[in-house]
Amino acid sequence: MRMILLFLLLMMIVLGPQLWVWWVFRQYRQHREDLGGTGGELARHLLNRFGLQQVRVEPTPMGDHYNPETKVVGLNPQHYNGRSLTAAVIAAHEVGHALQDHEGYTLLKDRTHLIKFAQKAEKAGSYLMLGIPVLAGVTRIPAVGLAVLVVAIGTMSVSAMVHLITLPVEWNASFRRALPILREGGYLAPPDLHGAKRILTAAALTYVASSLFSLVNMWRWIRLVRR
């Protein structure tokens, strides 16, 4: 029963926010002729406005993101080509990340470095997870099995740190940059600002959920080690 309840809790943490994001984004995805342009056009305009002509804007199937290494704002084709409130808000959010990068926002730099380290740690951890059981079978040393758990916890700890440091980075890009830009620049009418806040809040919840899932997963492995 405990395992069933834990499984249901994890599903709620993972799927609940994703369903809410889908529902909120869908609410504000209607085509709007009164908006100034598509998400891609708004992103390009904002980047030029803030002197970031070197940052490219491209449609990508990899999802909405900003890459600080290649200096590219990538937008889902629906948001790149769409003329909707969702497209405008997401485009402004990703431009917010480009502004963070341009201004040397410390947490964005830390996250970028941590992601690189996490990728290497996960790769090394996967090799160790495959090799240690073989070593345990050859040496027949019980402690080798414990090493598998320790490696798993170490790898997940790095992943959890990435998720935790992502939260303030995303919040800053959304509510300290994107929303003020849209409001003060007159890009959205006052009635649309409430919808913009809902879109940004829904998107932020997915990062909260990812952080919680990482922490819960790590706690499960720590319990195994303690046993």
Biotite code that builds the C-alpha atoms (Angstrom):
import biotite.structure as struc

atoms = struc.array([
    struc.Atom([0.000, 0.000, 0.000], chain_id="A", res_id=1, res_name="MET", atom_name="CA", element="C"),
    struc.Atom([2.857, 2.407, 0.803], chain_id="A", res_id=2, res_name="ARG", atom_name="CA", element="C"),
    struc.Atom([4.439, 1.795, -2.587], chain_id="A", res_id=3, res_name="MET", atom_name="CA", element="C"),
    struc.Atom([1.109, 2.376, -4.325], chain_id="A", res_id=4, res_name="ILE", atom_name="CA", element="C"),
    struc.Atom([0.548, 5.645, -2.464], chain_id="A", res_id=5, res_name="LEU", atom_name="CA", element="C"),
    struc.Atom([4.115, 6.767, -3.204], chain_id="A", res_id=6, res_name="LEU", atom_name="CA", element="C"),
    struc.Atom([3.656, 5.927, -6.883], chain_id="A", res_id=7, res_name="PHE", atom_name="CA", element="C"),
    struc.Atom([0.406, 7.906, -7.024], chain_id="A", res_id=8, res_name="LEU", atom_name="CA", element="C"),
    struc.Atom([2.093, 10.847, -5.264], chain_id="A", res_id=9, res_name="LEU", atom_name="CA", element="C"),
    struc.Atom([4.944, 10.846, -7.780], chain_id="A", res_id=10, res_name="LEU", atom_name="CA", element="C"),
    struc.Atom([2.486, 10.703, -10.676], chain_id="A", res_id=11, res_name="MET", atom_name="CA", element="C"),
    struc.Atom([0.592, 13.680, -9.241], chain_id="A", res_id=12, res_name="MET", atom_name="CA", element="C"),
    struc.Atom([3.858, 15.621, -8.841], chain_id="A", res_id=13, res_name="ILE", atom_name="CA", element="C"),
    struc.Atom([4.989, 14.858, -12.393], chain_id="A", res_id=14, res_name="VAL", atom_name="CA", element="C"),
    struc.Atom([1.763, 14.782, -14.400], chain_id="A", res_id=15, res_name="LEU", atom_name="CA", element="C"),
    struc.Atom([-0.365, 17.280, -12.445], chain_id="A", res_id=16, res_name="GLY", atom_name="CA", element="C"),
    struc.Atom([1.645, 20.417, -13.307], chain_id="A", res_id=17, res_name="PRO", atom_name="CA", element="C"),
    struc.Atom([2.140, 19.282, -16.913], chain_id="A", res_id=18, res_name="GLN", atom_name="CA", element="C"),
    struc.Atom([-1.619, 18.886, -17.380], chain_id="A", res_id=19, res_name="LEU", atom_name="CA", element="C"),
    struc.Atom([-2.229, 22.291, -15.821], chain_id="A", res_id=20, res_name="TRP", atom_name="CA", element="C"),
    struc.Atom([0.383, 23.914, -18.094], chain_id="A", res_id=21, res_name="VAL", atom_name="CA", element="C"),
    struc.Atom([-1.231, 22.285, -21.137], chain_id="A", res_id=22, res_name="TRP", atom_name="CA", element="C"),
    struc.Atom([-4.666, 23.539, -20.057], chain_id="A", res_id=23, res_name="TRP", atom_name="CA", element="C"),
    struc.Atom([-3.504, 27.110, -19.315], chain_id="A", res_id=24, res_name="VAL", atom_name="CA", element="C"),
    struc.Atom([-1.452, 27.391, -22.512], chain_id="A", res_id=25, res_name="PHE", atom_name="CA", element="C"),
    struc.Atom([-4.412, 26.073, -24.501], chain_id="A", res_id=26, res_name="ARG", atom_name="CA", element="C"),
    struc.Atom([-6.717, 28.696, -22.975], chain_id="A", res_id=27, res_name="GLN", atom_name="CA", element="C"),
    struc.Atom([-4.576, 31.521, -24.317], chain_id="A", res_id=28, res_name="TYR", atom_name="CA", element="C"),
    struc.Atom([-3.449, 29.967, -27.604], chain_id="A", res_id=29, res_name="ARG", atom_name="CA", element="C"),
    struc.Atom([-6.231, 31.488, -29.734], chain_id="A", res_id=30, res_name="GLN", atom_name="CA", element="C"),
    struc.Atom([-5.110, 33.537, -32.731], chain_id="A", res_id=31, res_name="HIS", atom_name="CA", element="C"),
    struc.Atom([-5.142, 37.258, -31.920], chain_id="A", res_id=32, res_name="ARG", atom_name="CA", element="C"),
    struc.Atom([-5.036, 39.791, -34.754], chain_id="A", res_id=33, res_name="GLU", atom_name="CA", element="C"),
    struc.Atom([-4.811, 42.626, -32.215], chain_id="A", res_id=34, res_name="ASP", atom_name="CA", element="C"),
    struc.Atom([-1.356, 41.496, -31.068], chain_id="A", res_id=35, res_name="LEU", atom_name="CA", element="C"),
    struc.Atom([1.641, 43.118, -32.724], chain_id="A", res_id=36, res_name="GLY", atom_name="CA", element="C"),
    struc.Atom([3.056, 39.983, -34.326], chain_id="A", res_id=37, res_name="GLY", atom_name="CA", element="C"),
    struc.Atom([4.036, 36.364, -33.854], chain_id="A", res_id=38, res_name="THR", atom_name="CA", element="C"),
    struc.Atom([6.086, 35.070, -30.938], chain_id="A", res_id=39, res_name="GLY", atom_name="CA", element="C"),
    struc.Atom([9.170, 34.917, -33.153], chain_id="A", res_id=40, res_name="GLY", atom_name="CA", element="C"),
    struc.Atom([8.660, 38.494, -34.345], chain_id="A", res_id=41, res_name="GLU", atom_name="CA", element="C"),
    struc.Atom([8.189, 39.754, -30.797], chain_id="A", res_id=42, res_name="LEU", atom_name="CA", element="C"),
    struc.Atom([11.339, 37.972, -29.620], chain_id="A", res_id=43, res_name="ALA", atom_name="CA", element="C"),
    struc.Atom([13.342, 39.507, -32.478], chain_id="A", res_id=44, res_name="ARG", atom_name="CA", element="C"),
    struc.Atom([11.923, 42.963, -31.750], chain_id="A", res_id=45, res_name="HIS", atom_name="CA", element="C"),
    struc.Atom([12.724, 42.753, -28.026], chain_id="A", res_id=46, res_name="LEU", atom_name="CA", element="C"),
    struc.Atom([16.252, 41.501, -28.629], chain_id="A", res_id=47, res_name="LEU", atom_name="CA", element="C"),
    struc.Atom([16.906, 44.355, -31.045], chain_id="A", res_id=48, res_name="ASN", atom_name="CA", element="C"),
    struc.Atom([15.376, 46.827, -28.614], chain_id="A", res_id=49, res_name="ARG", atom_name="CA", element="C"),
    struc.Atom([17.805, 45.783, -25.889], chain_id="A", res_id=50, res_name="PHE", atom_name="CA", element="C"),
    struc.Atom([20.815, 45.747, -28.189], chain_id="A", res_id=51, res_name="GLY", atom_name="CA", element="C"),
    struc.Atom([21.072, 41.965, -28.547], chain_id="A", res_id=52, res_name="LEU", atom_name="CA", element="C"),
    struc.Atom([21.182, 41.774, -32.335], chain_id="A", res_id=53, res_name="GLN", atom_name="CA", element="C"),
    struc.Atom([23.744, 38.954, -32.098], chain_id="A", res_id=54, res_name="GLN", atom_name="CA", element="C"),
    struc.Atom([21.183, 36.633, -30.477], chain_id="A", res_id=55, res_name="VAL", atom_name="CA", element="C"),
    struc.Atom([19.307, 34.580, -33.072], chain_id="A", res_id=56, res_name="ARG", atom_name="CA", element="C"),
    struc.Atom([15.656, 33.512, -32.895], chain_id="A", res_id=57, res_name="VAL", atom_name="CA", element="C"),
    struc.Atom([14.840, 30.120, -34.395], chain_id="A", res_id=58, res_name="GLU", atom_name="CA", element="C"),
    struc.Atom([11.925, 27.660, -34.449], chain_id="A", res_id=59, res_name="PRO", atom_name="CA", element="C"),
    struc.Atom([12.861, 24.330, -32.890], chain_id="A", res_id=60, res_name="THR", atom_name="CA", element="C"),
    struc.Atom([11.130, 21.039, -32.071], chain_id="A", res_id=61, res_name="PRO", atom_name="CA", element="C"),
    struc.Atom([13.286, 20.849, -28.908], chain_id="A", res_id=62, res_name="MET", atom_name="CA", element="C"),
    struc.Atom([10.936, 23.150, -26.988], chain_id="A", res_id=63, res_name="GLY", atom_name="CA", element="C"),
    struc.Atom([11.172, 26.763, -25.855], chain_id="A", res_id=64, res_name="ASP", atom_name="CA", element="C"),
    struc.Atom([14.596, 27.625, -24.453], chain_id="A", res_id=65, res_name="HIS", atom_name="CA", element="C"),
    struc.Atom([17.556, 29.985, -24.542], chain_id="A", res_id=66, res_name="TYR", atom_name="CA", element="C"),
    struc.Atom([21.032, 28.596, -25.153], chain_id="A", res_id=67, res_name="ASN", atom_name="CA", element="C"),
    struc.Atom([23.677, 30.853, -23.556], chain_id="A", res_id=68, res_name="PRO", atom_name="CA", element="C"),
    struc.Atom([26.487, 29.117, -25.460], chain_id="A", res_id=69, res_name="GLU", atom_name="CA", element="C"),
    struc.Atom([25.106, 29.473, -28.977], chain_id="A", res_id=70, res_name="THR", atom_name="CA", element="C"),
    struc.Atom([23.187, 32.705, -28.171], chain_id="A", res_id=71, res_name="LYS", atom_name="CA", element="C"),
    struc.Atom([19.956, 31.341, -29.648], chain_id="A", res_id=72, res_name="VAL", atom_name="CA", element="C"),
    struc.Atom([16.377, 31.814, -28.500], chain_id="A", res_id=73, res_name="VAL", atom_name="CA", element="C"),
    struc.Atom([14.609, 28.639, -29.586], chain_id="A", res_id=74, res_name="GLY", atom_name="CA", element="C"),
    struc.Atom([10.829, 28.640, -29.771], chain_id="A", res_id=75, res_name="LEU", atom_name="CA", element="C"),
    struc.Atom([8.386, 25.821, -30.362], chain_id="A", res_id=76, res_name="ASN", atom_name="CA", element="C"),
    struc.Atom([7.017, 26.296, -33.933], chain_id="A", res_id=77, res_name="PRO", atom_name="CA", element="C"),
    struc.Atom([3.576, 26.949, -32.430], chain_id="A", res_id=78, res_name="GLN", atom_name="CA", element="C"),
    struc.Atom([4.995, 29.841, -30.444], chain_id="A", res_id=79, res_name="HIS", atom_name="CA", element="C"),
    struc.Atom([7.428, 31.010, -33.122], chain_id="A", res_id=80, res_name="TYR", atom_name="CA", element="C"),
    struc.Atom([4.721, 31.293, -35.782], chain_id="A", res_id=81, res_name="ASN", atom_name="CA", element="C"),
    struc.Atom([1.729, 31.806, -33.516], chain_id="A", res_id=82, res_name="GLY", atom_name="CA", element="C"),
    struc.Atom([0.072, 35.165, -32.875], chain_id="A", res_id=83, res_name="ARG", atom_name="CA", element="C"),
    struc.Atom([-1.407, 34.430, -29.459], chain_id="A", res_id=84, res_name="SER", atom_name="CA", element="C"),
    struc.Atom([-1.028, 35.501, -25.852], chain_id="A", res_id=85, res_name="LEU", atom_name="CA", element="C"),
    struc.Atom([0.803, 32.263, -25.029], chain_id="A", res_id=86, res_name="THR", atom_name="CA", element="C"),
    struc.Atom([3.255, 32.803, -27.896], chain_id="A", res_id=87, res_name="ALA", atom_name="CA", element="C"),
    struc.Atom([3.942, 36.397, -26.848], chain_id="A", res_id=88, res_name="ALA", atom_name="CA", element="C"),
    struc.Atom([4.475, 35.578, -23.173], chain_id="A", res_id=89, res_name="VAL", atom_name="CA", element="C"),
    struc.Atom([6.743, 32.579, -23.842], chain_id="A", res_id=90, res_name="ILE", atom_name="CA", element="C"),
    struc.Atom([8.794, 34.612, -26.332], chain_id="A", res_id=91, res_name="ALA", atom_name="CA", element="C"),
    struc.Atom([9.242, 37.408, -23.768], chain_id="A", res_id=92, res_name="ALA", atom_name="CA", element="C"),
    struc.Atom([10.260, 34.849, -21.135], chain_id="A", res_id=93, res_name="HIS", atom_name="CA", element="C"),
    struc.Atom([13.016, 33.405, -23.321], chain_id="A", res_id=94, res_name="GLU", atom_name="CA", element="C"),
    struc.Atom([14.228, 36.917, -24.141], chain_id="A", res_id=95, res_name="VAL", atom_name="CA", element="C"),
    struc.Atom([14.383, 37.384, -20.363], chain_id="A", res_id=96, res_name="GLY", atom_name="CA", element="C"),
    struc.Atom([16.977, 34.596, -20.260], chain_id="A", res_id=97, res_name="HIS", atom_name="CA", element="C"),
    struc.Atom([18.958, 36.304, -23.027], chain_id="A", res_id=98, res_name="ALA", atom_name="CA", element="C"),
    struc.Atom([18.954, 39.492, -20.945], chain_id="A", res_id=99, res_name="LEU", atom_name="CA", element="C"),
    struc.Atom([20.180, 37.518, -17.931], chain_id="A", res_id=100, res_name="GLN", atom_name="CA", element="C"),
    struc.Atom([23.048, 36.193, -20.010], chain_id="A", res_id=101, res_name="ASP", atom_name="CA", element="C"),
    struc.Atom([23.895, 39.636, -21.400], chain_id="A", res_id=102, res_name="HIS", atom_name="CA", element="C"),
    struc.Atom([23.900, 41.184, -17.913], chain_id="A", res_id=103, res_name="GLU", atom_name="CA", element="C"),
    struc.Atom([25.978, 38.381, -16.391], chain_id="A", res_id=104, res_name="GLY", atom_name="CA", element="C"),
    struc.Atom([23.247, 37.063, -14.091], chain_id="A", res_id=105, res_name="TYR", atom_name="CA", element="C"),
    struc.Atom([25.173, 34.867, -11.667], chain_id="A", res_id=106, res_name="THR", atom_name="CA", element="C"),
    struc.Atom([22.592, 32.127, -11.165], chain_id="A", res_id=107, res_name="LEU", atom_name="CA", element="C"),
    struc.Atom([22.245, 31.589, -14.919], chain_id="A", res_id=108, res_name="LEU", atom_name="CA", element="C"),
    struc.Atom([26.027, 31.140, -15.179], chain_id="A", res_id=109, res_name="LYS", atom_name="CA", element="C"),
    struc.Atom([25.974, 28.735, -12.231], chain_id="A", res_id=110, res_name="ASP", atom_name="CA", element="C"),
    struc.Atom([23.149, 26.722, -13.783], chain_id="A", res_id=111, res_name="ARG", atom_name="CA", element="C"),
    struc.Atom([24.949, 26.501, -17.126], chain_id="A", res_id=112, res_name="THR", atom_name="CA", element="C"),
    struc.Atom([28.112, 25.176, -15.478], chain_id="A", res_id=113, res_name="HIS", atom_name="CA", element="C"),
    struc.Atom([26.130, 22.824, -13.240], chain_id="A", res_id=114, res_name="LEU", atom_name="CA", element="C"),
    struc.Atom([24.223, 21.381, -16.196], chain_id="A", res_id=115, res_name="ILE", atom_name="CA", element="C"),
    struc.Atom([27.510, 20.554, -17.931], chain_id="A", res_id=116, res_name="LYS", atom_name="CA", element="C"),
    struc.Atom([28.793, 18.896, -14.763], chain_id="A", res_id=117, res_name="PHE", atom_name="CA", element="C"),
    struc.Atom([25.503, 17.028, -14.298], chain_id="A", res_id=118, res_name="ALA", atom_name="CA", element="C"),
    struc.Atom([25.690, 15.633, -17.837], chain_id="A", res_id=119, res_name="GLN", atom_name="CA", element="C"),
    struc.Atom([29.209, 14.324, -17.196], chain_id="A", res_id=120, res_name="LYS", atom_name="CA", element="C"),
    struc.Atom([28.213, 12.979, -13.766], chain_id="A", res_id=121, res_name="ALA", atom_name="CA", element="C"),
    struc.Atom([25.202, 11.158, -15.204], chain_id="A", res_id=122, res_name="GLU", atom_name="CA", element="C"),
    struc.Atom([27.326, 9.618, -17.939], chain_id="A", res_id=123, res_name="LYS", atom_name="CA", element="C"),
    struc.Atom([29.996, 8.493, -15.469], chain_id="A", res_id=124, res_name="ALA", atom_name="CA", element="C"),
    struc.Atom([27.325, 7.294, -13.053], chain_id="A", res_id=125, res_name="GLY", atom_name="CA", element="C"),
    struc.Atom([25.663, 5.167, -15.730], chain_id="A", res_id=126, res_name="SER", atom_name="CA", element="C"),
    struc.Atom([28.974, 3.449, -16.533], chain_id="A", res_id=127, res_name="TYR", atom_name="CA", element="C"),
    struc.Atom([29.605, 2.814, -12.838], chain_id="A", res_id=128, res_name="LEU", atom_name="CA", element="C"),
    struc.Atom([26.069, 1.507, -12.325], chain_id="A", res_id=129, res_name="MET", atom_name="CA", element="C"),
    struc.Atom([26.675, -1.003, -15.118], chain_id="A", res_id=130, res_name="LEU", atom_name="CA", element="C"),
    struc.Atom([30.194, -1.932, -14.047], chain_id="A", res_id=131, res_name="GLY", atom_name="CA", element="C"),
    struc.Atom([29.779, -2.245, -10.294], chain_id="A", res_id=132, res_name="ILE", atom_name="CA", element="C"),
    struc.Atom([27.282, -5.170, -10.408], chain_id="A", res_id=133, res_name="PRO", atom_name="CA", element="C"),
    struc.Atom([29.702, -7.057, -12.651], chain_id="A", res_id=134, res_name="VAL", atom_name="CA", element="C"),
    struc.Atom([32.503, -6.344, -10.187], chain_id="A", res_id=135, res_name="LEU", atom_name="CA", element="C"),
    struc.Atom([30.255, -7.465, -7.332], chain_id="A", res_id=136, res_name="ALA", atom_name="CA", element="C"),
    struc.Atom([29.580, -10.758, -9.112], chain_id="A", res_id=137, res_name="GLY", atom_name="CA", element="C"),
    struc.Atom([33.290, -11.359, -9.638], chain_id="A", res_id=138, res_name="VAL", atom_name="CA", element="C"),
    struc.Atom([34.537, -10.324, -6.196], chain_id="A", res_id=139, res_name="THR", atom_name="CA", element="C"),
    struc.Atom([31.455, -11.414, -4.206], chain_id="A", res_id=140, res_name="ARG", atom_name="CA", element="C"),
    struc.Atom([31.966, -8.474, -1.842], chain_id="A", res_id=141, res_name="ILE", atom_name="CA", element="C"),
    struc.Atom([28.601, -7.294, -0.383], chain_id="A", res_id=142, res_name="PRO", atom_name="CA", element="C"),
    struc.Atom([29.860, -3.727, 0.044], chain_id="A", res_id=143, res_name="ALA", atom_name="CA", element="C"),
    struc.Atom([30.085, -3.372, -3.716], chain_id="A", res_id=144, res_name="VAL", atom_name="CA", element="C"),
    struc.Atom([26.285, -3.395, -3.876], chain_id="A", res_id=145, res_name="GLY", atom_name="CA", element="C"),
    struc.Atom([26.232, -0.453, -1.471], chain_id="A", res_id=146, res_name="LEU", atom_name="CA", element="C"),
    struc.Atom([28.554, 1.403, -3.824], chain_id="A", res_id=147, res_name="ALA", atom_name="CA", element="C"),
    struc.Atom([25.877, 1.196, -6.549], chain_id="A", res_id=148, res_name="VAL", atom_name="CA", element="C"),
    struc.Atom([23.420, 2.999, -4.274], chain_id="A", res_id=149, res_name="LEU", atom_name="CA", element="C"),
    struc.Atom([25.980, 5.636, -3.296], chain_id="A", res_id=150, res_name="VAL", atom_name="CA", element="C"),
    struc.Atom([26.789, 6.339, -6.953], chain_id="A", res_id=151, res_name="VAL", atom_name="CA", element="C"),
    struc.Atom([23.073, 6.613, -7.762], chain_id="A", res_id=152, res_name="ALA", atom_name="CA", element="C"),
    struc.Atom([22.486, 9.049, -4.907], chain_id="A", res_id=153, res_name="ILE", atom_name="CA", element="C"),
    struc.Atom([25.477, 11.151, -5.933], chain_id="A", res_id=154, res_name="GLY", atom_name="CA", element="C"),
    struc.Atom([24.244, 11.374, -9.522], chain_id="A", res_id=155, res_name="THR", atom_name="CA", element="C"),
    struc.Atom([20.720, 12.287, -8.441], chain_id="A", res_id=156, res_name="MET", atom_name="CA", element="C"),
    struc.Atom([22.054, 14.894, -5.999], chain_id="A", res_id=157, res_name="SER", atom_name="CA", element="C"),
    struc.Atom([23.641, 16.796, -8.877], chain_id="A", res_id=158, res_name="VAL", atom_name="CA", element="C"),
    struc.Atom([20.389, 16.549, -10.852], chain_id="A", res_id=159, res_name="SER", atom_name="CA", element="C"),
    struc.Atom([18.405, 17.834, -7.863], chain_id="A", res_id=160, res_name="ALA", atom_name="CA", element="C"),
    struc.Atom([20.792, 20.793, -7.522], chain_id="A", res_id=161, res_name="MET", atom_name="CA", element="C"),
    struc.Atom([20.202, 21.679, -11.187], chain_id="A", res_id=162, res_name="VAL", atom_name="CA", element="C"),
    struc.Atom([16.440, 21.686, -10.644], chain_id="A", res_id=163, res_name="HIS", atom_name="CA", element="C"),
    struc.Atom([16.692, 23.752, -7.462], chain_id="A", res_id=164, res_name="LEU", atom_name="CA", element="C"),
    struc.Atom([18.937, 26.427, -8.975], chain_id="A", res_id=165, res_name="ILE", atom_name="CA", element="C"),
    struc.Atom([16.631, 26.547, -12.014], chain_id="A", res_id=166, res_name="THR", atom_name="CA", element="C"),
    struc.Atom([13.711, 27.839, -9.914], chain_id="A", res_id=167, res_name="LEU", atom_name="CA", element="C"),
    struc.Atom([15.084, 31.336, -9.132], chain_id="A", res_id=168, res_name="PRO", atom_name="CA", element="C"),
    struc.Atom([16.504, 31.619, -12.664], chain_id="A", res_id=169, res_name="VAL", atom_name="CA", element="C"),
    struc.Atom([13.091, 30.962, -14.215], chain_id="A", res_id=170, res_name="GLU", atom_name="CA", element="C"),
    struc.Atom([11.284, 33.184, -11.712], chain_id="A", res_id=171, res_name="TRP", atom_name="CA", element="C"),
    struc.Atom([13.640, 36.069, -12.466], chain_id="A", res_id=172, res_name="ASN", atom_name="CA", element="C"),
    struc.Atom([13.218, 35.659, -16.236], chain_id="A", res_id=173, res_name="ALA", atom_name="CA", element="C"),
    struc.Atom([9.428, 35.561, -15.883], chain_id="A", res_id=174, res_name="SER", atom_name="CA", element="C"),
    struc.Atom([8.451, 38.045, -13.191], chain_id="A", res_id=175, res_name="PHE", atom_name="CA", element="C"),
    struc.Atom([11.449, 40.376, -13.021], chain_id="A", res_id=176, res_name="ARG", atom_name="CA", element="C"),
    struc.Atom([12.011, 40.680, -16.762], chain_id="A", res_id=177, res_name="ARG", atom_name="CA", element="C"),
    struc.Atom([9.346, 39.310, -19.133], chain_id="A", res_id=178, res_name="ALA", atom_name="CA", element="C"),
    struc.Atom([6.257, 40.562, -17.303], chain_id="A", res_id=179, res_name="LEU", atom_name="CA", element="C"),
    struc.Atom([7.588, 44.114, -16.647], chain_id="A", res_id=180, res_name="PRO", atom_name="CA", element="C"),
    struc.Atom([8.738, 44.349, -20.286], chain_id="A", res_id=181, res_name="ILE", atom_name="CA", element="C"),
    struc.Atom([5.307, 43.338, -21.570], chain_id="A", res_id=182, res_name="LEU", atom_name="CA", element="C"),
    struc.Atom([3.513, 45.657, -19.132], chain_id="A", res_id=183, res_name="ARG", atom_name="CA", element="C"),
    struc.Atom([5.705, 48.756, -19.288], chain_id="A", res_id=184, res_name="GLU", atom_name="CA", element="C"),
    struc.Atom([6.330, 48.489, -23.027], chain_id="A", res_id=185, res_name="GLY", atom_name="CA", element="C"),
    struc.Atom([2.605, 48.416, -23.755], chain_id="A", res_id=186, res_name="GLY", atom_name="CA", element="C"),
    struc.Atom([2.885, 45.118, -25.637], chain_id="A", res_id=187, res_name="TYR", atom_name="CA", element="C"),
    struc.Atom([-0.170, 43.742, -23.836], chain_id="A", res_id=188, res_name="LEU", atom_name="CA", element="C"),
    struc.Atom([-3.447, 45.412, -22.963], chain_id="A", res_id=189, res_name="ALA", atom_name="CA", element="C"),
    struc.Atom([-4.179, 45.559, -19.186], chain_id="A", res_id=190, res_name="PRO", atom_name="CA", element="C"),
    struc.Atom([-6.803, 42.755, -19.390], chain_id="A", res_id=191, res_name="PRO", atom_name="CA", element="C"),
    struc.Atom([-4.163, 40.427, -20.914], chain_id="A", res_id=192, res_name="ASP", atom_name="CA", element="C"),
    struc.Atom([-1.702, 40.900, -18.045], chain_id="A", res_id=193, res_name="LEU", atom_name="CA", element="C"),
    struc.Atom([-3.717, 38.576, -15.804], chain_id="A", res_id=194, res_name="HIS", atom_name="CA", element="C"),
    struc.Atom([-3.480, 35.865, -18.459], chain_id="A", res_id=195, res_name="GLY", atom_name="CA", element="C"),
    struc.Atom([0.255, 36.507, -18.834], chain_id="A", res_id=196, res_name="ALA", atom_name="CA", element="C"),
    struc.Atom([0.734, 35.968, -15.087], chain_id="A", res_id=197, res_name="LYS", atom_name="CA", element="C"),
    struc.Atom([-1.220, 32.709, -15.269], chain_id="A", res_id=198, res_name="ARG", atom_name="CA", element="C"),
    struc.Atom([0.914, 31.454, -18.163], chain_id="A", res_id=199, res_name="ILE", atom_name="CA", element="C"),
    struc.Atom([4.184, 32.300, -16.388], chain_id="A", res_id=200, res_name="LEU", atom_name="CA", element="C"),
    struc.Atom([2.981, 30.813, -13.091], chain_id="A", res_id=201, res_name="THR", atom_name="CA", element="C"),
    struc.Atom([1.907, 27.586, -14.788], chain_id="A", res_id=202, res_name="ALA", atom_name="CA", element="C"),
    struc.Atom([5.292, 27.289, -16.514], chain_id="A", res_id=203, res_name="ALA", atom_name="CA", element="C"),
    struc.Atom([7.115, 27.922, -13.217], chain_id="A", res_id=204, res_name="ALA", atom_name="CA", element="C"),
    struc.Atom([5.126, 25.146, -11.532], chain_id="A", res_id=205, res_name="LEU", atom_name="CA", element="C"),
    struc.Atom([6.682, 22.563, -13.836], chain_id="A", res_id=206, res_name="THR", atom_name="CA", element="C"),
    struc.Atom([10.122, 23.455, -12.438], chain_id="A", res_id=207, res_name="TYR", atom_name="CA", element="C"),
    struc.Atom([8.790, 23.221, -8.876], chain_id="A", res_id=208, res_name="VAL", atom_name="CA", element="C"),
    struc.Atom([7.403, 19.771, -9.705], chain_id="A", res_id=209, res_name="ALA", atom_name="CA", element="C"),
    struc.Atom([10.721, 18.651, -11.221], chain_id="A", res_id=210, res_name="SER", atom_name="CA", element="C"),
    struc.Atom([12.553, 19.781, -8.082], chain_id="A", res_id=211, res_name="SER", atom_name="CA", element="C"),
    struc.Atom([10.132, 17.928, -5.813], chain_id="A", res_id=212, res_name="LEU", atom_name="CA", element="C"),
    struc.Atom([10.376, 14.784, -7.920], chain_id="A", res_id=213, res_name="PHE", atom_name="CA", element="C"),
    struc.Atom([14.189, 14.866, -7.774], chain_id="A", res_id=214, res_name="SER", atom_name="CA", element="C"),
    struc.Atom([14.153, 15.302, -3.993], chain_id="A", res_id=215, res_name="LEU", atom_name="CA", element="C"),
    struc.Atom([11.575, 12.535, -3.451], chain_id="A", res_id=216, res_name="VAL", atom_name="CA", element="C"),
    struc.Atom([13.499, 10.174, -5.722], chain_id="A", res_id=217, res_name="ASN", atom_name="CA", element="C"),
    struc.Atom([16.756, 10.926, -3.913], chain_id="A", res_id=218, res_name="MET", atom_name="CA", element="C"),
    struc.Atom([15.046, 10.377, -0.529], chain_id="A", res_id=219, res_name="TRP", atom_name="CA", element="C"),
    struc.Atom([13.898, 6.919, -1.699], chain_id="A", res_id=220, res_name="ARG", atom_name="CA", element="C"),
    struc.Atom([17.481, 5.922, -2.564], chain_id="A", res_id=221, res_name="TRP", atom_name="CA", element="C"),
    struc.Atom([18.806, 7.287, 0.729], chain_id="A", res_id=222, res_name="ILE", atom_name="CA", element="C"),
    struc.Atom([16.265, 5.142, 2.569], chain_id="A", res_id=223, res_name="ARG", atom_name="CA", element="C"),
    struc.Atom([17.579, 2.100, 0.708], chain_id="A", res_id=224, res_name="LEU", atom_name="CA", element="C"),
    struc.Atom([21.144, 2.891, 1.796], chain_id="A", res_id=225, res_name="VAL", atom_name="CA", element="C"),
    struc.Atom([20.087, 3.323, 5.428], chain_id="A", res_id=226, res_name="ARG", atom_name="CA", element="C"),
    struc.Atom([18.463, -0.095, 5.367], chain_id="A", res_id=227, res_name="ARG", atom_name="CA", element="C"),
])
